[in-house]
Amino acid sequence: MSRITLSRFLIEQQRSANLLPAELRFLIETVARACKAISHSVNKGALAGVLGEAGTGNIQGEAQKKLDVIANDVLLEANEWGGSLAGMASEEMDLPYAIPGQYPKGAYLLLFDPLDGSSNIDVNISVGTIFSVLRCPDGVTEPTEADFLQPGSRQVAAGYTLYGPQTMLVLTVGNGVNGFTLDRETGSFVLTHPGMRVPAETREFAINMSNQRHWEAPVQRYIGELLAGSTGPRGKDYNMRCVGAMAAEVHRILVRGGVFLYPKDGAERPGKLRLLYEANPMAFLVEQAGGAATDGRECILDIVPTGLHQRVAVCLGAREEVEIVTRYHAA
Ligand code: P6P
């Protein structure tokens, strides 16, 4: 069977589904090319002197890793000149990034977490890049923060690249979810996981148990039932995984099922994960794959953002499990 590369897949999507204007196709290919460069740096690690702290902090109050800054710069430099974008926003930048005046502006806004789970990088555990694409409001050529504050239901594309044993790009343009594996010999992303679906049966859950004392009662109840396993109301045993990178949690769920929760964790915030460039793109992917994603009470994709770096509680994965968690919150 001939290999379908990302470029061929996107052209065929453009032809068949008419979901993919040329400008958006070009944008996705550019993001994918940037992720290849990030993958190269991630894979070199200590050999390229890119591990460790950058000595700077971001608006999240987090110490930046060198690769956080490198990945952010790679995405900005790859995407600023192509003419697809009116602006960009990143976990690593306080304010939106204006396209430099010498470049043409386009119809889209690109938002990203350039290196999700970056605390894993120094211990050689998977990290990822998460991205989301919105339309820039009509007539806006100098987008402000307010222009990015669109509900996740308005995304036209979303995806992540997971830098794990394989480098994989997983993408939706609103027509299902497809996974591509980077062939380092040819430099192409090759379609290896067509039509990804969240398995209905859940055997695995992911949550950071160290925050348990902060969880609200519905989450205590839900996780308590999973921990009770075959001796409890669920009547079966569950496995637990927690990787410390949302891209890895979501990828595992797309491949072998399960549920991931990052609930309200006690600190004066609704949750840790960022709505615009973590929760929204992942919710779009998971819903496109037949799963569900809520903050415990409402669908992630329906939340109207109030800030560029707004945080939300997240429960995503197998639809049946998310519905149980949401029901417990409503009880
Ligand atoms: P904790 C990474 O920093 C991240 O934003 C997500 O990718 C990940 O799921 C979560 O935070 C991990 O947070 O508090 O469990 O280390």
py3Dmol code that shows the C-alpha trace and the ligand (Angstrom):
import py3Dmol

protein = """\
ATOM      1  CA  MET A   1       0.000   0.000   0.000  1.00  0.00           C
ATOM      2  CA  SER A   2       1.489   3.386  -0.941  1.00  0.00           C
ATOM      3  CA  ARG A   3       2.333   5.589   1.998  1.00  0.00           C
ATOM      4  CA  ILE A   4       0.149   8.632   2.527  1.00  0.00           C
ATOM      5  CA  THR A   5       2.201  11.562   3.732  1.00  0.00           C
ATOM      6  CA  LEU A   6       0.733  14.488   5.645  1.00  0.00           C
ATOM      7  CA  SER A   7       0.975  16.681   2.545  1.00  0.00           C
ATOM      8  CA  ARG A   8      -0.949  14.183   0.404  1.00  0.00           C
ATOM      9  CA  PHE A   9      -3.511  13.658   3.187  1.00  0.00           C
ATOM     10  CA  LEU A  10      -4.141  17.394   3.492  1.00  0.00           C
ATOM     11  CA  ILE A  11      -4.488  17.858  -0.278  1.00  0.00           C
ATOM     12  CA  GLU A  12      -6.951  14.970  -0.421  1.00  0.00           C
ATOM     13  CA  GLN A  13      -8.891  16.431   2.540  1.00  0.00           C
ATOM     14  CA  GLN A  14      -8.985  19.748   0.682  1.00  0.00           C
ATOM     15  CA  ARG A  15     -10.379  18.060  -2.414  1.00  0.00           C
ATOM     16  CA  SER A  16     -12.849  15.705  -0.757  1.00  0.00           C
ATOM     17  CA  ALA A  17     -14.092  17.466   2.332  1.00  0.00           C
ATOM     18  CA  ASN A  18     -13.630  21.082   1.300  1.00  0.00           C
ATOM     19  CA  LEU A  19     -12.691  21.675   4.928  1.00  0.00           C
ATOM     20  CA  LEU A  20      -9.275  22.846   4.160  1.00  0.00           C
ATOM     21  CA  PRO A  21      -8.692  26.137   2.344  1.00  0.00           C
ATOM     22  CA  ALA A  22      -5.199  26.278   0.859  1.00  0.00           C
ATOM     23  CA  GLU A  23      -4.161  28.882   3.435  1.00  0.00           C
ATOM     24  CA  LEU A  24      -5.119  26.548   6.306  1.00  0.00           C
ATOM     25  CA  ARG A  25      -3.446  23.579   4.634  1.00  0.00           C
ATOM     26  CA  PHE A  26      -0.255  25.619   4.295  1.00  0.00           C
ATOM     27  CA  LEU A  27      -0.488  26.634   7.962  1.00  0.00           C
ATOM     28  CA  ILE A  28      -0.818  23.027   9.155  1.00  0.00           C
ATOM     29  CA  GLU A  29       2.109  21.935   6.986  1.00  0.00           C
ATOM     30  CA  THR A  30       4.190  24.791   8.405  1.00  0.00           C
ATOM     31  CA  VAL A  31       3.360  23.832  11.992  1.00  0.00           C
ATOM     32  CA  ALA A  32       4.269  20.215  11.175  1.00  0.00           C
ATOM     33  CA  ARG A  33       7.614  21.347   9.721  1.00  0.00           C
ATOM     34  CA  ALA A  34       8.310  23.356  12.885  1.00  0.00           C
ATOM     35  CA  CYS A  35       7.518  20.276  14.994  1.00  0.00           C
ATOM     36  CA  LYS A  36      10.110  18.301  13.028  1.00  0.00           C
ATOM     37  CA  ALA A  37      12.715  20.895  14.012  1.00  0.00           C
ATOM     38  CA  ILE A  38      11.565  20.749  17.643  1.00  0.00           C
ATOM     39  CA  SER A  39      11.730  16.941  17.529  1.00  0.00           C
ATOM     40  CA  HIS A  40      15.337  17.166  16.337  1.00  0.00           C
ATOM     41  CA  SER A  41      16.290  19.413  19.296  1.00  0.00           C
ATOM     42  CA  VAL A  42      14.379  17.265  21.786  1.00  0.00           C
ATOM     43  CA  ASN A  43      16.098  14.133  20.473  1.00  0.00           C
ATOM     44  CA  LYS A  44      19.587  15.706  20.674  1.00  0.00           C
ATOM     45  CA  GLY A  45      19.015  16.671  24.324  1.00  0.00           C
ATOM     46  CA  ALA A  46      22.268  17.003  26.270  1.00  0.00           C
ATOM     47  CA  LEU A  47      24.293  16.495  23.093  1.00  0.00           C
ATOM     48  CA  ALA A  48      23.018  19.878  21.891  1.00  0.00           C
ATOM     49  CA  GLY A  49      23.181  21.510  25.315  1.00  0.00           C
ATOM     50  CA  VAL A  50      19.419  22.158  25.295  1.00  0.00           C
ATOM     51  CA  LEU A  51      18.491  20.545  28.612  1.00  0.00           C
ATOM     52  CA  GLY A  52      17.981  22.400  31.857  1.00  0.00           C
ATOM     53  CA  GLU A  53      16.589  25.749  32.831  1.00  0.00           C
ATOM     54  CA  ALA A  54      16.581  28.828  30.614  1.00  0.00           C
ATOM     55  CA  GLY A  55      17.025  31.091  33.651  1.00  0.00           C
ATOM     56  CA  THR A  56      13.788  32.920  32.760  1.00  0.00           C
ATOM     57  CA  GLY A  57      10.143  32.630  33.821  1.00  0.00           C
ATOM     58  CA  ASN A  58       6.826  32.885  31.986  1.00  0.00           C
ATOM     59  CA  ILE A  59       3.490  34.491  32.776  1.00  0.00           C
ATOM     60  CA  GLN A  60       2.385  31.185  34.324  1.00  0.00           C
ATOM     61  CA  GLY A  61       4.944  31.791  37.076  1.00  0.00           C
ATOM     62  CA  GLU A  62       6.862  28.756  35.824  1.00  0.00           C
ATOM     63  CA  ALA A  63      10.636  28.547  35.341  1.00  0.00           C
ATOM     64  CA  GLN A  64      11.218  28.078  31.611  1.00  0.00           C
ATOM     65  CA  LYS A  65      13.294  25.219  30.284  1.00  0.00           C
ATOM     66  CA  LYS A  66      15.750  26.031  27.494  1.00  0.00           C
ATOM     67  CA  LEU A  67      13.628  23.899  25.166  1.00  0.00           C
ATOM     68  CA  ASP A  68      10.456  25.848  26.094  1.00  0.00           C
ATOM     69  CA  VAL A  69      12.116  28.957  24.679  1.00  0.00           C
ATOM     70  CA  ILE A  70      13.676  27.136  21.709  1.00  0.00           C
ATOM     71  CA  ALA A  71      10.366  25.485  20.740  1.00  0.00           C
ATOM     72  CA  ASN A  72       8.523  28.785  21.072  1.00  0.00           C
ATOM     73  CA  ASP A  73      11.047  30.572  18.849  1.00  0.00           C
ATOM     74  CA  VAL A  74      10.928  27.758  16.260  1.00  0.00           C
ATOM     75  CA  LEU A  75       7.122  28.038  16.003  1.00  0.00           C
ATOM     76  CA  LEU A  76       7.194  31.844  15.759  1.00  0.00           C
ATOM     77  CA  GLU A  77       9.940  31.931  13.111  1.00  0.00           C
ATOM     78  CA  ALA A  78       8.337  29.161  11.039  1.00  0.00           C
ATOM     79  CA  ASN A  79       4.873  30.734  11.024  1.00  0.00           C
ATOM     80  CA  GLU A  80       5.367  34.509  10.959  1.00  0.00           C
ATOM     81  CA  TRP A  81       6.233  34.964   7.243  1.00  0.00           C
ATOM     82  CA  GLY A  82       3.822  32.588   5.438  1.00  0.00           C
ATOM     83  CA  GLY A  83       0.794  34.864   5.127  1.00  0.00           C
ATOM     84  CA  SER A  84      -1.686  32.491   6.818  1.00  0.00           C
ATOM     85  CA  LEU A  85      -1.771  34.220  10.180  1.00  0.00           C
ATOM     86  CA  ALA A  86      -2.986  37.484  11.662  1.00  0.00           C
ATOM     87  CA  GLY A  87      -1.360  36.663  15.009  1.00  0.00           C
ATOM     88  CA  MET A  88      -0.098  34.014  17.400  1.00  0.00           C
ATOM     89  CA  ALA A  89      -0.411  33.305  21.131  1.00  0.00           C
ATOM     90  CA  SER A  90       1.679  30.986  23.283  1.00  0.00           C
ATOM     91  CA  GLU A  91       1.887  29.665  26.821  1.00  0.00           C
ATOM     92  CA  GLU A  92       5.367  31.175  26.876  1.00  0.00           C
ATOM     93  CA  MET A  93       4.370  34.737  25.931  1.00  0.00           C
ATOM     94  CA  ASP A  94       2.399  37.173  28.085  1.00  0.00           C
ATOM     95  CA  LEU A  95       0.747  38.884  25.110  1.00  0.00           C
ATOM     96  CA  PRO A  96      -0.216  37.857  21.569  1.00  0.00           C
ATOM     97  CA  TYR A  97       2.552  37.945  18.971  1.00  0.00           C
ATOM     98  CA  ALA A  98       1.973  40.480  16.189  1.00  0.00           C
ATOM     99  CA  ILE A  99       3.014  39.394  12.689  1.00  0.00           C
ATOM    100  CA  PRO A 100       5.966  41.693  11.753  1.00  0.00           C
ATOM    101  CA  GLY A 101       5.008  44.460   9.356  1.00  0.00           C
ATOM    102  CA  GLN A 102       7.153  43.177   6.478  1.00  0.00           C
ATOM    103  CA  TYR A 103       5.031  40.000   6.221  1.00  0.00           C
ATOM    104  CA  PRO A 104       1.493  39.591   4.806  1.00  0.00           C
ATOM    105  CA  LYS A 105      -1.318  38.898   7.263  1.00  0.00           C
ATOM    106  CA  GLY A 106      -3.746  35.981   6.888  1.00  0.00           C
ATOM    107  CA  ALA A 107      -7.113  34.774   8.085  1.00  0.00           C
ATOM    108  CA  TYR A 108      -6.081  32.603  11.036  1.00  0.00           C
ATOM    109  CA  LEU A 109      -4.884  32.803  14.619  1.00  0.00           C
ATOM    110  CA  LEU A 110      -2.436  30.152  15.881  1.00  0.00           C
ATOM    111  CA  LEU A 111      -2.242  29.316  19.579  1.00  0.00           C
ATOM    112  CA  PHE A 112       0.188  26.830  21.077  1.00  0.00           C
ATOM    113  CA  ASP A 113       1.902  25.298  24.048  1.00  0.00           C
ATOM    114  CA  PRO A 114       5.285  24.890  22.396  1.00  0.00           C
ATOM    115  CA  LEU A 115       6.636  22.262  24.757  1.00  0.00           C
ATOM    116  CA  ASP A 116       3.910  20.701  26.855  1.00  0.00           C
ATOM    117  CA  GLY A 117       5.170  18.780  29.884  1.00  0.00           C
ATOM    118  CA  SER A 118       8.597  20.368  29.612  1.00  0.00           C
ATOM    119  CA  SER A 119       9.496  19.332  33.178  1.00  0.00           C
ATOM    120  CA  ASN A 120       9.834  15.831  31.655  1.00  0.00           C
ATOM    121  CA  ILE A 121      12.561  16.857  29.250  1.00  0.00           C
ATOM    122  CA  ASP A 122      15.491  16.571  31.694  1.00  0.00           C
ATOM    123  CA  VAL A 123      14.418  13.068  32.742  1.00  0.00           C
ATOM    124  CA  ASN A 124      13.909  11.834  29.166  1.00  0.00           C
ATOM    125  CA  ILE A 125      10.155  11.353  29.395  1.00  0.00           C
ATOM    126  CA  SER A 126       7.731  12.294  26.610  1.00  0.00           C
ATOM    127  CA  VAL A 127       6.895  15.938  25.884  1.00  0.00           C
ATOM    128  CA  GLY A 128       4.700  17.474  23.196  1.00  0.00           C
ATOM    129  CA  THR A 129       3.633  20.509  21.202  1.00  0.00           C
ATOM    130  CA  ILE A 130      -0.082  21.377  21.322  1.00  0.00           C
ATOM    131  CA  PHE A 131      -1.660  23.757  18.809  1.00  0.00           C
ATOM    132  CA  SER A 132      -5.047  25.276  18.048  1.00  0.00           C
ATOM    133  CA  VAL A 133      -6.229  27.271  15.019  1.00  0.00           C
ATOM    134  CA  LEU A 134      -9.008  29.887  15.098  1.00  0.00           C
ATOM    135  CA  ARG A 135     -10.281  32.235  12.414  1.00  0.00           C
ATOM    136  CA  CYS A 136      -9.276  35.840  12.962  1.00  0.00           C
ATOM    137  CA  PRO A 137     -12.442  37.979  13.245  1.00  0.00           C
ATOM    138  CA  ASP A 138     -13.389  39.522   9.909  1.00  0.00           C
ATOM    139  CA  GLY A 139     -11.711  42.826   9.222  1.00  0.00           C
ATOM    140  CA  VAL A 140      -9.182  42.467  12.049  1.00  0.00           C
ATOM    141  CA  THR A 141      -5.569  42.815  10.882  1.00  0.00           C
ATOM    142  CA  GLU A 142      -4.023  43.739  14.231  1.00  0.00           C
ATOM    143  CA  PRO A 143      -5.603  41.157  16.577  1.00  0.00           C
ATOM    144  CA  THR A 144      -5.692  41.987  20.270  1.00  0.00           C
ATOM    145  CA  GLU A 145      -6.075  39.520  23.130  1.00  0.00           C
ATOM    146  CA  ALA A 146      -9.861  39.847  22.832  1.00  0.00           C
ATOM    147  CA  ASP A 147      -9.756  38.417  19.286  1.00  0.00           C
ATOM    148  CA  PHE A 148      -8.251  35.185  20.638  1.00  0.00           C
ATOM    149  CA  LEU A 149     -10.949  34.774  23.305  1.00  0.00           C
ATOM    150  CA  GLN A 150     -13.175  32.497  21.222  1.00  0.00           C
ATOM    151  CA  PRO A 151     -14.867  29.324  22.531  1.00  0.00           C
ATOM    152  CA  GLY A 152     -13.180  26.084  21.508  1.00  0.00           C
ATOM    153  CA  SER A 153     -16.153  25.233  19.303  1.00  0.00           C
ATOM    154  CA  ARG A 154     -14.808  27.847  16.857  1.00  0.00           C
ATOM    155  CA  GLN A 155     -11.528  26.007  16.244  1.00  0.00           C
ATOM    156  CA  VAL A 156     -10.947  25.060  12.604  1.00  0.00           C
ATOM    157  CA  ALA A 157      -7.996  22.761  13.350  1.00  0.00           C
ATOM    158  CA  ALA A 158      -6.156  21.377  16.366  1.00  0.00           C
ATOM    159  CA  GLY A 159      -3.452  18.879  17.063  1.00  0.00           C
ATOM    160  CA  TYR A 160      -0.411  17.851  18.982  1.00  0.00           C
ATOM    161  CA  THR A 161       2.987  16.429  18.179  1.00  0.00           C
ATOM    162  CA  LEU A 162       4.176  13.916  20.757  1.00  0.00           C
ATOM    163  CA  TYR A 163       7.949  13.552  21.105  1.00  0.00           C
ATOM    164  CA  GLY A 164       8.052  10.015  22.470  1.00  0.00           C
ATOM    165  CA  PRO A 165       9.645   6.761  21.262  1.00  0.00           C
ATOM    166  CA  GLN A 166       8.147   7.895  17.968  1.00  0.00           C
ATOM    167  CA  THR A 167       7.457  11.475  16.977  1.00  0.00           C
ATOM    168  CA  MET A 168       3.756  11.519  16.097  1.00  0.00           C
ATOM    169  CA  LEU A 169       1.529  14.308  14.844  1.00  0.00           C
ATOM    170  CA  VAL A 170      -2.175  13.838  15.652  1.00  0.00           C
ATOM    171  CA  LEU A 171      -4.538  16.218  13.862  1.00  0.00           C
ATOM    172  CA  THR A 172      -8.161  17.136  13.358  1.00  0.00           C
ATOM    173  CA  VAL A 173      -9.654  19.644  10.912  1.00  0.00           C
ATOM    174  CA  GLY A 174     -13.173  18.784  12.033  1.00  0.00           C
ATOM    175  CA  ASN A 175     -13.386  15.591   9.965  1.00  0.00           C
ATOM    176  CA  GLY A 176     -12.174  12.964  12.438  1.00  0.00           C
ATOM    177  CA  VAL A 177      -8.724  12.406  13.949  1.00  0.00           C
ATOM    178  CA  ASN A 178      -5.666  11.066  12.120  1.00  0.00           C
ATOM    179  CA  GLY A 179      -2.189  10.187  13.387  1.00  0.00           C
ATOM    180  CA  PHE A 180       1.073  10.556  11.465  1.00  0.00           C
ATOM    181  CA  THR A 181       4.455   9.101  12.400  1.00  0.00           C
ATOM    182  CA  LEU A 182       7.647  10.971  11.510  1.00  0.00           C
ATOM    183  CA  ASP A 183       9.855   8.962   9.167  1.00  0.00           C
ATOM    184  CA  ARG A 184      13.272  10.413   9.978  1.00  0.00           C
ATOM    185  CA  GLU A 185      14.827   8.871   6.859  1.00  0.00           C
ATOM    186  CA  THR A 186      12.574  10.808   4.499  1.00  0.00           C
ATOM    187  CA  GLY A 187      11.595  13.643   6.837  1.00  0.00           C
ATOM    188  CA  SER A 188       7.899  13.011   6.159  1.00  0.00           C
ATOM    189  CA  PHE A 189       5.006  12.546   8.536  1.00  0.00           C
ATOM    190  CA  VAL A 190       3.329   9.329   7.310  1.00  0.00           C
ATOM    191  CA  LEU A 191      -0.309   8.383   7.994  1.00  0.00           C
ATOM    192  CA  THR A 192      -0.081   5.431  10.390  1.00  0.00           C
ATOM    193  CA  HIS A 193      -3.199   5.886  12.557  1.00  0.00           C
ATOM    194  CA  PRO A 194      -6.151   6.746  10.288  1.00  0.00           C
ATOM    195  CA  GLY A 195      -9.518   7.435  11.887  1.00  0.00           C
ATOM    196  CA  MET A 196      -8.484   7.384  15.578  1.00  0.00           C
ATOM    197  CA  ARG A 197     -11.371   6.714  17.979  1.00  0.00           C
ATOM    198  CA  VAL A 198     -11.481   6.707  21.783  1.00  0.00           C
ATOM    199  CA  PRO A 199     -12.261   3.090  22.770  1.00  0.00           C
ATOM    200  CA  ALA A 200     -15.604   2.946  24.624  1.00  0.00           C
ATOM    201  CA  GLU A 201     -14.279   0.541  27.284  1.00  0.00           C
ATOM    202  CA  THR A 202     -12.148   2.183  29.961  1.00  0.00           C
ATOM    203  CA  ARG A 203      -9.540   0.236  31.905  1.00  0.00           C
ATOM    204  CA  GLU A 204      -7.213   3.120  32.765  1.00  0.00           C
ATOM    205  CA  PHE A 205      -7.390   6.527  34.439  1.00  0.00           C
ATOM    206  CA  ALA A 206      -4.859   9.326  34.719  1.00  0.00           C
ATOM    207  CA  ILE A 207      -4.758  11.894  37.498  1.00  0.00           C
ATOM    208  CA  ASN A 208      -2.095  13.425  39.760  1.00  0.00           C
ATOM    209  CA  MET A 209      -3.024  11.695  43.035  1.00  0.00           C
ATOM    210  CA  SER A 210      -0.809  14.041  45.084  1.00  0.00           C
ATOM    211  CA  ASN A 211      -3.548  16.686  44.783  1.00  0.00           C
ATOM    212  CA  GLN A 212      -6.256  14.415  46.225  1.00  0.00           C
ATOM    213  CA  ARG A 213      -6.753  16.488  49.370  1.00  0.00           C
ATOM    214  CA  HIS A 214      -7.815  19.422  47.167  1.00  0.00           C
ATOM    215  CA  TRP A 215     -10.400  17.601  45.050  1.00  0.00           C
ATOM    216  CA  GLU A 216     -14.075  18.496  45.267  1.00  0.00           C
ATOM    217  CA  ALA A 217     -16.493  15.772  46.446  1.00  0.00           C
ATOM    218  CA  PRO A 218     -17.605  14.591  42.947  1.00  0.00           C
ATOM    219  CA  VAL A 219     -14.001  13.889  41.952  1.00  0.00           C
ATOM    220  CA  GLN A 220     -13.274  12.196  45.298  1.00  0.00           C
ATOM    221  CA  ARG A 221     -16.300   9.971  44.695  1.00  0.00           C
ATOM    222  CA  TYR A 222     -15.430   9.142  41.091  1.00  0.00           C
ATOM    223  CA  ILE A 223     -11.749   8.337  41.711  1.00  0.00           C
ATOM    224  CA  GLY A 224     -12.675   6.485  44.911  1.00  0.00           C
ATOM    225  CA  GLU A 225     -14.906   4.176  42.873  1.00  0.00           C
ATOM    226  CA  LEU A 226     -12.135   3.497  40.348  1.00  0.00           C
ATOM    227  CA  LEU A 227      -9.661   2.759  43.172  1.00  0.00           C
ATOM    228  CA  ALA A 228     -12.197   0.379  44.771  1.00  0.00           C
ATOM    229  CA  GLY A 229     -12.057  -1.611  41.534  1.00  0.00           C
ATOM    230  CA  SER A 230     -13.798  -5.009  41.550  1.00  0.00           C
ATOM    231  CA  THR A 231     -14.674  -4.585  45.234  1.00  0.00           C
ATOM    232  CA  GLY A 232     -16.613  -1.386  44.546  1.00  0.00           C
ATOM    233  CA  PRO A 233     -19.605  -0.166  42.493  1.00  0.00           C
ATOM    234  CA  ARG A 234     -17.746  -0.303  39.187  1.00  0.00           C
ATOM    235  CA  GLY A 235     -17.174  -4.047  39.624  1.00  0.00           C
ATOM    236  CA  LYS A 236     -13.834  -4.146  37.798  1.00  0.00           C
ATOM    237  CA  ASP A 237     -10.225  -3.226  38.434  1.00  0.00           C
ATOM    238  CA  TYR A 238      -8.588  -0.204  36.778  1.00  0.00           C
ATOM    239  CA  ASN A 239      -4.995   0.694  35.990  1.00  0.00           C
ATOM    240  CA  MET A 240      -3.522   4.172  36.604  1.00  0.00           C
ATOM    241  CA  ARG A 241      -1.063   6.132  34.515  1.00  0.00           C
ATOM    242  CA  CYS A 242       0.156   9.735  34.936  1.00  0.00           C
ATOM    243  CA  VAL A 243       2.884  10.968  32.575  1.00  0.00           C
ATOM    244  CA  GLY A 244       3.069  14.678  33.429  1.00  0.00           C
ATOM    245  CA  ALA A 245       2.449  15.736  29.821  1.00  0.00           C
ATOM    246  CA  MET A 246      -1.128  16.252  28.626  1.00  0.00           C
ATOM    247  CA  ALA A 247      -0.156  15.319  25.043  1.00  0.00           C
ATOM    248  CA  ALA A 248       0.986  11.895  26.262  1.00  0.00           C
ATOM    249  CA  GLU A 249      -2.151  11.378  28.377  1.00  0.00           C
ATOM    250  CA  VAL A 250      -4.418  12.239  25.451  1.00  0.00           C
ATOM    251  CA  HIS A 251      -2.432  10.105  23.015  1.00  0.00           C
ATOM    252  CA  ARG A 252      -2.713   7.073  25.275  1.00  0.00           C
ATOM    253  CA  ILE A 253      -6.473   7.636  25.532  1.00  0.00           C
ATOM    254  CA  LEU A 254      -6.845   7.945  21.751  1.00  0.00           C
ATOM    255  CA  VAL A 255      -4.917   4.702  21.260  1.00  0.00           C
ATOM    256  CA  ARG A 256      -6.082   2.460  24.138  1.00  0.00           C
ATOM    257  CA  GLY A 257      -8.854   4.350  25.918  1.00  0.00           C
ATOM    258  CA  GLY A 258      -9.302   5.752  29.397  1.00  0.00           C
ATOM    259  CA  VAL A 259      -9.931   9.047  31.103  1.00  0.00           C
ATOM    260  CA  PHE A 260      -7.690  11.930  32.192  1.00  0.00           C
ATOM    261  CA  LEU A 261      -8.574  14.414  34.914  1.00  0.00           C
ATOM    262  CA  TYR A 262      -6.893  17.566  36.100  1.00  0.00           C
ATOM    263  CA  PRO A 263      -9.525  18.892  38.531  1.00  0.00           C
ATOM    264  CA  LYS A 264      -9.518  21.959  40.687  1.00  0.00           C
ATOM    265  CA  ASP A 265      -6.277  21.536  42.642  1.00  0.00           C
ATOM    266  CA  GLY A 266      -6.751  23.749  45.651  1.00  0.00           C
ATOM    267  CA  ALA A 267      -4.520  26.628  44.622  1.00  0.00           C
ATOM    268  CA  GLU A 268      -6.583  29.794  44.021  1.00  0.00           C
ATOM    269  CA  ARG A 269      -7.453  28.695  40.501  1.00  0.00           C
ATOM    270  CA  PRO A 270     -10.123  26.532  38.847  1.00  0.00           C
ATOM    271  CA  GLY A 271      -7.483  24.050  37.660  1.00  0.00           C
ATOM    272  CA  LYS A 272      -3.971  24.014  36.221  1.00  0.00           C
ATOM    273  CA  LEU A 273      -4.472  23.438  32.505  1.00  0.00           C
ATOM    274  CA  ARG A 274      -4.807  26.387  30.152  1.00  0.00           C
ATOM    275  CA  LEU A 275      -8.071  26.652  28.249  1.00  0.00           C
ATOM    276  CA  LEU A 276      -6.992  28.198  24.953  1.00  0.00           C
ATOM    277  CA  TYR A 277      -3.903  26.146  24.058  1.00  0.00           C
ATOM    278  CA  GLU A 278      -4.233  22.958  26.106  1.00  0.00           C
ATOM    279  CA  ALA A 279      -7.844  22.137  27.015  1.00  0.00           C
ATOM    280  CA  ASN A 280      -9.534  23.446  23.844  1.00  0.00           C
ATOM    281  CA  PRO A 281      -7.354  21.696  21.236  1.00  0.00           C
ATOM    282  CA  MET A 282      -7.390  18.460  23.218  1.00  0.00           C
ATOM    283  CA  ALA A 283     -11.156  18.667  23.719  1.00  0.00           C
ATOM    284  CA  PHE A 284     -11.626  19.187  19.951  1.00  0.00           C
ATOM    285  CA  LEU A 285      -9.490  16.112  19.203  1.00  0.00           C
ATOM    286  CA  VAL A 286     -11.139  13.901  21.827  1.00  0.00           C
ATOM    287  CA  GLU A 287     -14.673  14.878  20.761  1.00  0.00           C
ATOM    288  CA  GLN A 288     -13.776  14.328  17.094  1.00  0.00           C
ATOM    289  CA  ALA A 289     -12.627  10.838  18.157  1.00  0.00           C
ATOM    290  CA  GLY A 290     -15.963  10.064  19.840  1.00  0.00           C
ATOM    291  CA  GLY A 291     -14.970  10.979  23.380  1.00  0.00           C
ATOM    292  CA  ALA A 292     -15.979  13.887  25.601  1.00  0.00           C
ATOM    293  CA  ALA A 293     -14.317  16.740  27.505  1.00  0.00           C
ATOM    294  CA  THR A 294     -15.784  18.868  30.294  1.00  0.00           C
ATOM    295  CA  ASP A 295     -14.603  20.982  33.214  1.00  0.00           C
ATOM    296  CA  GLY A 296     -16.850  18.765  35.340  1.00  0.00           C
ATOM    297  CA  ARG A 297     -19.895  20.901  34.664  1.00  0.00           C
ATOM    298  CA  GLU A 298     -19.845  22.168  31.074  1.00  0.00           C
ATOM    299  CA  CYS A 299     -18.288  21.102  27.784  1.00  0.00           C
ATOM    300  CA  ILE A 300     -14.810  22.538  27.433  1.00  0.00           C
ATOM    301  CA  LEU A 301     -15.594  23.664  23.876  1.00  0.00           C
ATOM    302  CA  ASP A 302     -18.545  25.774  25.087  1.00  0.00           C
ATOM    303  CA  ILE A 303     -16.560  27.803  27.647  1.00  0.00           C
ATOM    304  CA  VAL A 304     -16.313  31.466  26.625  1.00  0.00           C
ATOM    305  CA  PRO A 305     -12.755  32.508  27.508  1.00  0.00           C
ATOM    306  CA  THR A 306     -12.111  35.592  29.654  1.00  0.00           C
ATOM    307  CA  GLY A 307      -8.331  35.618  29.446  1.00  0.00           C
ATOM    308  CA  LEU A 308      -5.541  34.422  27.157  1.00  0.00           C
ATOM    309  CA  HIS A 309      -3.969  32.263  29.872  1.00  0.00           C
ATOM    310  CA  GLN A 310      -7.175  31.282  31.642  1.00  0.00           C
ATOM    311  CA  ARG A 311      -7.011  27.953  33.453  1.00  0.00           C
ATOM    312  CA  VAL A 312      -9.782  25.354  33.660  1.00  0.00           C
ATOM    313  CA  ALA A 313     -10.467  22.022  35.302  1.00  0.00           C
ATOM    314  CA  VAL A 314     -10.392  19.191  32.761  1.00  0.00           C
ATOM    315  CA  CYS A 315     -11.986  15.765  32.547  1.00  0.00           C
ATOM    316  CA  LEU A 316     -11.607  14.129  29.129  1.00  0.00           C
ATOM    317  CA  GLY A 317     -11.633  10.727  27.483  1.00  0.00           C
ATOM    318  CA  ALA A 318     -14.212   7.954  27.127  1.00  0.00           C
ATOM    319  CA  ARG A 319     -17.623   9.568  26.803  1.00  0.00           C
ATOM    320  CA  GLU A 320     -19.234   7.157  29.332  1.00  0.00           C
ATOM    321  CA  GLU A 321     -16.662   8.063  32.006  1.00  0.00           C
ATOM    322  CA  VAL A 322     -16.859  11.813  31.424  1.00  0.00           C
ATOM    323  CA  GLU A 323     -20.646  11.593  31.663  1.00  0.00           C
ATOM    324  CA  ILE A 324     -20.339   9.887  35.068  1.00  0.00           C
ATOM    325  CA  VAL A 325     -18.026  12.628  36.359  1.00  0.00           C
ATOM    326  CA  THR A 326     -20.352  15.329  35.028  1.00  0.00           C
ATOM    327  CA  ARG A 327     -23.359  13.595  36.602  1.00  0.00           C
ATOM    328  CA  TYR A 328     -21.599  13.501  39.970  1.00  0.00           C
ATOM    329  CA  HIS A 329     -20.927  17.235  39.726  1.00  0.00           C
ATOM    330  CA  ALA A 330     -24.609  17.847  39.007  1.00  0.00           C
ATOM    331  CA  ALA A 331     -25.796  15.678  41.909  1.00  0.00           C
TER     332      ALA A 331
END
"""
ligand_1 = """\
16
P6P
P 1.321 18.177 37.333
C 2.451 20.196 31.972
O 3.048 21.184 32.801
C 0.949 20.312 32.143
O 0.524 21.572 31.742
C 0.234 19.213 31.374
O 0.855 18.875 30.185
C 0.234 18.054 32.350
O -0.836 17.141 32.147
C 0.109 18.767 33.696
O 0.618 20.089 33.516
C 0.912 18.056 34.763
O 0.799 18.815 35.941
O 0.843 19.162 38.374
O 0.647 16.820 37.444
O 2.808 18.077 37.195
"""
view = py3Dmol.view(width=600, height=400)
view.addModel(protein, "pdb")
view.setStyle({"model": 0}, {"cartoon": {"style": "trace"}})
view.addModel(ligand_1, "xyz")
view.setStyle({"model": 1}, {"stick": {}})
view.zoomTo()
view.show()
